[in-house]
Amino acid sequence: MKTLADFKRAVKLGTRWEGFNHFYNSSFGIREVSKVQSNRFAFKTVTVSGEVCDSWSDFPKSKDIRFKEDGTVEIYGEWANEYRLILSYKQQ
């Protein structure tokens, strides 16, 4: 992947992605895409009570996305008055 359009094409219903939240320094494991819209997508998420729900994520603006050689997608944004790496995803 090299562009936001490539990322949007890759995020398809049923695909699996490993995610990492860099602000909280925590992995959210490998999750399956459960819904896709033109501006956002959802991962199937199991809550601590065992309930299955959708966890939504907006597609970033093209200025806020970077692509690494290993296929990792990095999403940057403003957090605590600092522009920094917030999330990263890698298709499994």
C-alpha positions as MATLAB code, in Angstrom:
seq = 'MKTLADFKRAVKLGTRWEGFNHFYNSSFGIREVSKVQSNRFAFKTVTVSGEVCDSWSDFPKSKDIRFKEDGTVEIYGEWANEYRLILSYKQQ';
ca = [
       0.000    0.000    0.000;
       1.172    3.451   -0.863;
      -1.907    5.695   -0.713;
      -5.051    6.304    1.316;
      -7.048    4.891   -1.610;
      -5.008    1.657   -1.377;
      -5.787    1.447    2.346;
      -9.507    2.007    1.740;
      -9.513   -0.740   -0.896;
      -7.742   -3.126    1.500;
     -10.192   -2.550    4.358;
     -12.860   -4.996    3.218;
     -15.560   -6.806    5.118;
     -14.071   -9.869    6.784;
     -10.399   -8.870    6.474;
      -8.327   -9.155    9.636;
      -6.052   -6.419   10.972;
      -3.679   -6.230   13.892;
      -3.903   -2.874   15.642;
      -1.825   -0.896   18.096;
      -2.738    2.279   20.011;
       0.505    4.231   20.461;
      -0.964    6.786   22.856;
      -1.911    4.091   25.370;
       0.959    1.800   24.298;
      -1.410   -1.139   23.892;
      -2.271   -3.680   21.240;
      -5.893   -4.378   20.490;
      -4.959   -7.661   18.891;
      -6.195   -9.017   15.599;
      -9.749   -8.002   14.738;
     -12.037   -8.616   11.794;
     -13.583   -5.756    9.805;
     -17.339   -5.951   10.412;
     -18.604   -2.874    8.538;
     -17.192   -0.483    5.946;
     -18.496    2.943    4.915;
     -16.898    5.559    2.673;
     -15.572    7.575    5.634;
     -15.130    4.947    8.374;
     -14.949    1.259    9.191;
     -15.668   -0.978   12.174;
     -13.895   -3.887   13.805;
     -15.807   -6.718   15.447;
     -15.007   -6.334   19.143;
     -15.820   -8.521   22.128;
     -16.393   -6.548   25.330;
     -15.247   -7.730   28.757;
     -18.811   -8.957   29.372;
     -18.589  -11.120   26.239;
     -20.921   -9.006   24.119;
     -19.961   -8.583   20.457;
     -20.123   -5.005   19.171;
     -18.591   -2.763   16.516;
     -15.629   -0.520   17.310;
     -15.538    2.318   14.757;
     -12.516    4.057   13.265;
     -12.549    6.936   10.782;
     -10.423    6.761    7.679;
      -7.693    9.393    8.146;
      -6.982   12.327    5.887;
      -4.194   11.615    3.398;
      -1.846   14.015    5.226;
      -2.202   11.907    8.396;
      -1.298    8.487    7.015;
       2.083    6.847    6.368;
       2.941    3.455    4.896;
       5.902    1.365    5.984;
       7.782   -1.164    3.854;
       6.457   -4.094    5.945;
       2.826   -3.172    5.137;
       2.099   -1.353    8.393;
      -0.247    1.616    8.086;
       0.515    4.452   10.536;
      -2.081    7.060   11.418;
      -0.952   10.384   12.869;
      -2.968   13.100   14.516;
      -3.210   15.791   17.136;
      -3.226   14.417   20.677;
      -2.551   16.465   23.801;
      -1.434   19.448   21.683;
       1.142   17.343   19.870;
       1.107   15.889   16.338;
       2.148   12.275   16.785;
       1.673    8.642   15.822;
      -1.644    7.489   17.279;
      -2.621    4.169   15.664;
      -1.050    1.554   13.457;
      -2.657   -1.317   11.583;
      -1.237   -4.297    9.739;
      -3.321   -6.637    7.626;
      -3.083  -10.287    8.632;
];
